[in-house]
């Protein structure tokens, strides 16, 4: 599982195009949809800081450059399952 590091202010995600979503700011989301997909989002849940992908097509692999950018910016760490 990937998650945003504990020492990172989640406001940093906004620099990458993420926006708060939900009435109670339940998650940070960025739309990574492609013309071939109806809906695809990269989601960070503030409480757990887990990074998940919500997609209508399980074969989504394109447009994940944003995840790579987060990793390269040293904002992401791998944690146990």
C-alpha positions in Angstrom: 0.0 0.0 0.0 1.2 3.5 -0.7 0.5 6.5 1.6 1.4 10.1 2.0 4.2 10.4 4.6 3.1 11.5 8.1 5.4 14.5 8.1 3.8 15.9 4.9 1.2 18.7 5.1 -1.7 17.4 2.9 -2.0 21.0 1.5 1.1 20.0 -0.5 -1.3 17.8 -2.6 -2.9 21.0 -4.0 0.3 21.8 -5.8 -0.2 18.6 -7.8 -3.8 19.5 -8.7 -5.6 17.7 -5.9 -8.8 19.2 -4.5 -10.7 18.6 -1.2 -13.8 16.5 -1.9 -16.9 15.9 0.2 -18.9 17.9 2.7 -16.5 17.2 5.5 -13.3 17.3 3.4 -13.3 13.5 3.3 -10.6 13.1 0.7 -8.2 14.8 -1.6 -9.0 13.8 -5.2 -7.6 14.4 -8.6 -9.3 13.4 -11.8 -7.0 11.2 -13.9 -9.6 10.2 -16.4 -8.8 9.7 -20.1 -11.0 9.8 -23.1 -11.3 6.0 -22.9 -12.5 6.1 -19.3 -15.7 7.6 -17.8 -14.3 8.2 -14.3 -10.9 7.7 -12.7 -9.6 9.4 -9.6 -6.5 9.3 -7.5 -7.6 9.6 -3.9 -5.9 10.4 -0.7 -7.9 9.9 2.5 -6.7 12.4 5.1 -7.1 10.2 8.2 -5.2 7.2 6.9 -3.2 9.0 4.2 -3.7 6.0 2.0 -3.5 6.5 -1.8 -6.1 4.7 -3.8 -7.4 4.6 -7.4 -11.1 4.6 -8.1 -11.7 3.8 -11.7 -14.6 2.5 -13.8 -12.1 0.4 -15.7 -9.7 -1.8 -13.8 -7.1 -1.6 -16.6 -6.3 2.0 -16.0 -2.6 2.6 -16.4 -2.4 5.8 -18.4 -2.4 9.3 -16.7 -0.7 8.0 -13.5 2.1 10.5 -14.0 0.7 12.4 -11.0 1.4 9.4 -8.7 5.0 9.3 -10.1 5.3 13.0 -9.4 4.3 12.5 -5.7 6.8 9.7 -5.3 9.6 11.8 -6.9 8.7 14.7 -4.6 9.4 12.3 -1.7 5.8 12.6 -0.4 5.0 8.9 -0.6 6.1 5.9 1.3 5.3 2.2 1.1 3.8 0.7 4.3 2.7 -2.9 5.2 -0.4 -4.3 3.7 
